Amino acid sequence: MSAPAPLSPLVRTGGPNVGLILGVIGVVVLGLASFGVILILGGAIGSPITVALAGVMALFPLGFVIWAVLAIDRWEPEPRIAMWFSALWGGVAAVLLTLWLNEAVLQPLVVPHLDTQEQFELYATVVQAPITEELWKAVPVVIMFLFFRRTFDGPVDGIVFAALSAAGFAFTENILYFGTTLSDSGDGSFIFFLRGIMSPLTHAIFTAVGVGLALGLTARLRSRWWMLLTFPAGYLVSAGLHALWNSASFWVPGGTIGFFVYYLVVQVPLCVLAAGLVWLLLRQEIRITRARLHDYGRAGWFTPQEVERLASGDGRALLMAWARRRGLGRHMHAYIQTATRLANHRQRALVGRHVTGHAADEASLLATLMHHRRSMLGAALGPSVHAPLGAPVAARTGERVQRFGDLEGWPPRR
């Protein structure tokens, strides 16, 4: 096996992180706009105390969805600022834009042609809501796909951003439903059971399985122009699933009992299928990580044992346990995530998605990886293999820096 190229010093570029700056600006703007949503909710519900109580109730389904998204996102965590932006967009901007499109555009065009209240309710619930809500919930996914392609790697990323946007939207919508029910009847237990216990994931599934999955799969292709076909297809799936759910009250017989039967026959299998799909996609991500890290292993950057540790959940848990016992958890977490980004970077290059600047980005990721490895081994084995950030290192064993994986005790074993 030929020796790997010498390690370049770790270089920190001095330019601003444009994506981070834009993300912070977006979060701040959406945070300020949330006051407008609060005013709208206050006007619809009436009592500020009821709004606050409904908000507390809505936190429970929101928390469950966020927990599920973070569990899905564990293998390759997305930037936190991007996740905050997606959730806030769904809870603030998507709500405001949906209200504007409904009341200023669609209803003036459609409502004059409706003859009965039943027709209006059918239109508003089964046609208008799915079309407008799924359109605006999809925006963060489109933004990530078009402008942050180094972050947006595949279908799991699409599902994560879509689910977060949908979770934000559902949170605001739940406040409205819970609050109006409390104001009208004083008892919000049944509506909380329906929306907070039985169906906290419905909005997330609609948007994630449609738009999120479609654009995520498109991110694996060489040309982004495929989105002109895949986005409309994904949007139709999202809107169709949403319409199917909303229409149940119009065509499912048997009242409340009939709805519960419909829920068990249609929605439960849909949730199971969505969970199975996510599991398969996560397994695919793990296989890609293992294959691409094996490429670097053959070039001498990792030992086979390191690749197996980095490319399995159990192996990563073992690495983290080893690091935490030595107070090196932060370095190990960064080491694992940098290795994952390196694998995804190479995968993008192999499919032709990232050619310009590939070599420089790859060198930077490798240098970052070696820095964290040096820091951990320096603490674990002694100062003879420790060096400050960016400095070349000569190991006491005479091995190259890239071959620290051969040192005794690395990678950690049970």
PyMOL commands that set and color helices and strands:
alter all, ss='L'
color gray80, all
select helices_A, chain A and resi 18-45+48-72+80-113+117-137+139-147+155-185+189-198+202-218+224-246+248-251+255-298+304-310+313-325+329-350+358-381+383-385+401-406
alter helices_A, ss='H'
color red, helices_A
deselect
rebuild
show_as cartoon
